[in-house]
Amino acid sequence: MHRFLIVIEKTENNYSAYSPDLAGCVATGSTYEETEKNMHEAIKFHLEGLKKDKISIPESKSFAEYIAVE
């Protein structure tokens, strides 16, 4: 099993997502939930392509943290 950080951002008209560890792997959706689901499918598709091309799956190195600032 592989775990990858995804970033979901609200845009003016929808949501977009990407994974810092998977260059070029992106997704969009009308809602946060739809975007999350679409990104899950995009990652699965991306990893299948890497395997098919005999490219090793990158190690997840990204993480996220909220920092409170006054």
C-alpha positions as a Python dict, from the first residue, in 0.01 Angstrom:
ca = {
    (1, 'M'): (0, 0, 0),
    (2, 'H'): (120, 349, -84),
    (3, 'R'): (12, 673, 82),
    (4, 'F'): (41, 1012, -85),
    (5, 'L'): (-35, 1359, 39),
    (6, 'I'): (-289, 1543, -173),
    (7, 'V'): (-360, 1915, -171),
    (8, 'I'): (-713, 2027, -252),
    (9, 'E'): (-766, 2392, -332),
    (10, 'K'): (-1087, 2590, -379),
    (11, 'T'): (-1086, 2787, -703),
    (12, 'E'): (-1336, 3043, -820),
    (13, 'N'): (-1563, 2785, -987),
    (14, 'N'): (-1462, 2442, -855),
    (15, 'Y'): (-1189, 2252, -670),
    (16, 'S'): (-854, 2125, -791),
    (17, 'A'): (-611, 1875, -640),
    (18, 'Y'): (-256, 1756, -685),
    (19, 'S'): (2, 1543, -509),
    (20, 'P'): (346, 1697, -448),
    (21, 'D'): (502, 1350, -477),
    (22, 'L'): (341, 1257, -810),
    (23, 'A'): (436, 1511, -1074),
    (24, 'G'): (157, 1569, -1324),
    (25, 'C'): (-106, 1382, -1126),
    (26, 'V'): (-400, 1622, -1089),
    (27, 'A'): (-778, 1619, -1063),
    (28, 'T'): (-1071, 1860, -1043),
    (29, 'G'): (-1429, 1846, -928),
    (30, 'S'): (-1738, 2050, -851),
    (31, 'T'): (-1719, 1972, -478),
    (32, 'Y'): (-1448, 1889, -228),
    (33, 'E'): (-1575, 1532, -204),
    (34, 'E'): (-1589, 1485, -580),
    (35, 'T'): (-1237, 1623, -616),
    (36, 'E'): (-1106, 1391, -346),
    (37, 'K'): (-1268, 1092, -520),
    (38, 'N'): (-1135, 1202, -859),
    (39, 'M'): (-786, 1244, -716),
    (40, 'H'): (-799, 895, -567),
    (41, 'E'): (-882, 758, -912),
    (42, 'A'): (-613, 975, -1074),
    (43, 'I'): (-349, 839, -836),
    (44, 'K'): (-453, 480, -903),
    (45, 'F'): (-434, 545, -1279),
    (46, 'H'): (-98, 722, -1241),
    (47, 'L'): (52, 433, -1043),
    (48, 'E'): (-78, 178, -1296),
    (49, 'G'): (97, 376, -1570),
    (50, 'L'): (423, 383, -1376),
    (51, 'K'): (406, 7, -1323),
    (52, 'K'): (325, -54, -1690),
    (53, 'D'): (623, 159, -1793),
    (54, 'K'): (843, -22, -1538),
    (55, 'I'): (908, 302, -1348),
    (56, 'S'): (940, 269, -974),
    (57, 'I'): (670, 428, -764),
    (58, 'P'): (817, 729, -584),
    (59, 'E'): (841, 731, -209),
    (60, 'S'): (607, 975, -43),
    (61, 'K'): (820, 1250, 110),
    (62, 'S'): (565, 1528, 155),
    (63, 'F'): (369, 1615, 465),
    (64, 'A'): (145, 1901, 572),
    (65, 'E'): (103, 2090, 894),
    (66, 'Y'): (-104, 2388, 999),
    (67, 'I'): (80, 2658, 1191),
    (68, 'A'): (-108, 2908, 1407),
    (69, 'V'): (12, 3268, 1386),
    (70, 'E'): (-126, 3561, 1582),
}
